[in-house]
C-alpha cells in the first residue's frame, strides 16, 4: 500500500481531505513519464481511501487504533471526501492538464464511493495556502 502524505479534517468538520504532495510532475508531452506520474498518484489516492474505508469496516484494527479520535468519529455517510495533489513549484497554467487527466483516471473509482470528480484538485503553493494545506 502506498499512502498519501496526510489526511486532514478541517476544524469546521464534515469534510475529509486526502493530500498527496509532489515536488515535480512530468510534462504531458512526455507521455511515458506523464502516465507513470499519473499512475503513482492514482495508486496513492485509491490505496489511501480504500484502506480508510476498510479500517472503518473493522478490516484493519491496527490502523484504526493509530488514527486520531477525530477520524474515528467521522460519519462516513455524511462526510464530503476531497482529494488534493499539491505541486508547490508549479505555475497555475500547468495544473489543468494534470487535473483533467487524473479526474478521468479517478472517475470510475470516485463514482463507486459517491465522490464527485470535481472534489479532486491539483494545487500549486498559492492555491494550497488558500486551502490551508500548507504553512508559509
N, C-alpha and C positions, 0 to 999 in steps of 0.2 A: 504494500500500500504506500502510496505517495501522498502525504498530506499537504494541504495549503499552508501558507505561512502562519496565519492566525484566523481565529473566529472572533467576531465582535457582536455584542448586543448593545446597541446604543442605550443611553440612560432612559430614553422615553419608552423603551421596550417595544414588543410587538414586531420586532424586526431582527433577523439573524443575518449577519454579513460574513461570507467566506471570502477571505482575501489572499490572493497569491501575488507575489512581487517578483519582478524580473529586472535585472539591470539593463538588459538589451533584448531585442527581438529582431528576427530576420526580416529583410525586405520582401514583400510579396513577389517581386520579380525573380527572386531566388526560390523557386518552387520547392525544391527538395528541403532546404533548411527551414523555409517558412512552414511547410507541412509538419516537419519534425517538431518545431516550436509549438504549433497548434495542438499536436497530439499530446505533448508533455503537459500543457495547461489543461486540456480536456481531461486527461487521466487524473490529475491532481484534484480538479473540481468534482469529478464523478466519484473518485475514491473517497474524498472527504465527506461529501453529502451522504453517500451510501453508508459509510461507517457510522456517521452521526445518527442516522435513522435506525440502523441495525442496533446500535447501542441503546437507543430509546426503546426498542423492542425487546431488550434484555439479551441480545446475542453477544454482546461484548461487555460483560460486567466490569472487567478490569479497566477498560477505557472509561466507562461511566463513572467509576469512582474517582478518576483523575480530573473530571470536568468540574468546574466551579458550580456551586448551587444554582446560580443564575441559569446555567444550561440545563440543569436537572429539572428546572421548573417551567421550561418552555412548553407552551401549549402548541403542539405541532399542527393541530388543525387550524389554529388562528395565526400563527407566526408568518410573516412575509419573509421569504428567503431571497437574499440578494447575493450575487457573486461579482467579485471585482478582481480585475487584473491591473496591478499598478506597475507602470514602467516610468519611473520618475524622470529620466532624462529625455523623454520623447516630446516632440512638438505636437500640439493639438491636431494638426493636419495629418499626422502619421497614424493616429488612433483609429479612424473609421474602417480601414481595410481589415485590421486585426479584429475589431469588434464585430464586423459583419461576418467574417469567416468563422469566428468562434460561435456566434449566435446560430449560424447554420449547423455547425457541428453539434452543438448542445441542444438544439431544438427538440429532438425526439426524447432525450433523457429528461429535460426540464418539463416537457409536457406530461410525462409519466408521473411527475411529482406535483403537477399543478402550479408550476413556476413559470411565469411569463419570461420569454426570451429577452424582453426589454429590461428585466431585472439583472441582466448581465451587462457590465460596462467595463471598458478598458480606459484607464485613467492615467494621466501624467501627474507630475508632482503638484501642479497648481490645482487640478481637479480633486486629487486625493486629499489635499489640505482642506479644501472646501467641504469635503465629506467627513472630515475629522479622522481620516485613516492614517495620516502621517502627522508627525510633530515637526515644527520648524527647528 
